[in-house]
Amino acid sequence: MTQPTTPQANDQSPTTPRIHWASSGGFILAAAGSAVGLGNIWKFPYITGVYGGGAFVLVYLGCVLAVGLPLMIAELMIGRRAQENPVGAFQKLHYRGSPWQITGWLGVASGFVILSFYSVIAGWALAYVFESLSGFSGAAADIQAQFDALAGSAPRSAFWHTVFMALTIGIVMGGVRDGIERWVKILMPGLLAILGGLMIYGLFFTDGGSQAIGFLFQPDFSKLSAEGILSALGHAFFTLSLGMGAMITYGSYMNRDSHIVRDAITISLLDTVIALLAGIVIFSLVFSYGLEPNVGPGLIFHTLPVLFAETGPWVSVPFFVLLTFAALSSTISLLEVVVSYFVDERGWNRKAATLVMGAVIYVLGLLSAIAVLKVPFRGSEQGFLDILDYISTNYMLPIGGLLTCLFSAWIIKDQVRREEFGSAGLAYKAFVWTLRLITPVAVLIIILHGLNLLPFVE
Ligand code: PFF
């Protein structure tokens, strides 16, 4: 079904044939599915808890608007115009062999690295669907030890990672329409329905609902730190799947008659609203049991199960199904970036590319699944999962984002950019100047922070 395209030097014509999404709704669900993932349900609530709530949320919203949205528009533009995978896209919009293709390579490499460890965490979520079926019981310490036993056991983590990668490979193998689009039409409505149900439960059936709303939406700026601002900035990238060509790849399957700006706004809005709803659900529970919101990464797998022992499986099972659905709609986009490269540039057929690359990524992921495997990194012994997470969040995505931003702000022809944007008015000018000045500075700050070169942040 996929029609391979041949990259042509310096060809900026939008006419190359390629498979497209069956409908614009299907595209929105796929792109929102990529954006909505562990980042929304697991990471956003826990970093919001750590960095003090409302003020952090406000800064985060600013980052989505000033950094995330312009970059999302830029990536979709590059993809739709070029109708190519990220490596081919940068060449097609510049010239064959252009050094900007490095940005595409970095994207494909990020897909490899991120999917390898993301699938391990997603596997834990899937495992917890089954663990919570029988309910959590016993003392808090025992319930918490249950998670450590899973994450600390190489065979068990590897087993669930295997299942999750198999699901991801199975979907991507079906192709853009019959695999990805078909599945996000099931996963995303399912996710929204579960989240809606859990939100009603959190707001109206626990005692913590109003406190959760206050925590998330009443900013207390005394709690805001430089570290918090930088985390908000870095998270805006990760949560919107930016800086690694995922939106370029999905954009390359867009029709010419789609509206990039409108769609980018819809996707960013969906991603943000879903993160906030997840925050409401989780903090309602946390506050209703008088707990502190700032426990860190263990919030979902350590703290919540203790509370689920009180609520019963009818809250915990939907919650972990939600987490699994969110993760799966993201892992398929990570794999699609890698697969699209091998299909477009190397002429592989989709099934072979998906199976072979899925298998290679799977094997890399086994390193993250073996928690006892530790190597020296930044002055201490650390597991692969943490190291790969650190490298991708702090270096690969921001550097990919910076290059994408510079490319679309300064290299692409203005006429091409304007055509893709769909207008030349004030909104377009605001977009271009944000992309030229604000976005790159913000991204540079994340990179410098990752290199420990910002003196005012520890
Ligand atoms: N946006 C996803 C999340 O928030 O969990 C993570 C992600 C998916 C990042 C796909 C990058 C990507 F290409």
Boltz pocket constraint, residues with backbone or C-beta under 6 A from the ligand:
constraints:
  - pocket:
      binder: B
      contacts: [[A, 34], [A, 35], [A, 36], [A, 37], [A, 38], [A, 39], [A, 40], [A, 114], [A, 237], [A, 238], [A, 239], [A, 240], [A, 241], [A, 242], [A, 244], [A, 246], [A, 330], [A, 331], [A, 333], [A, 334]]
      max_distance: 6.0
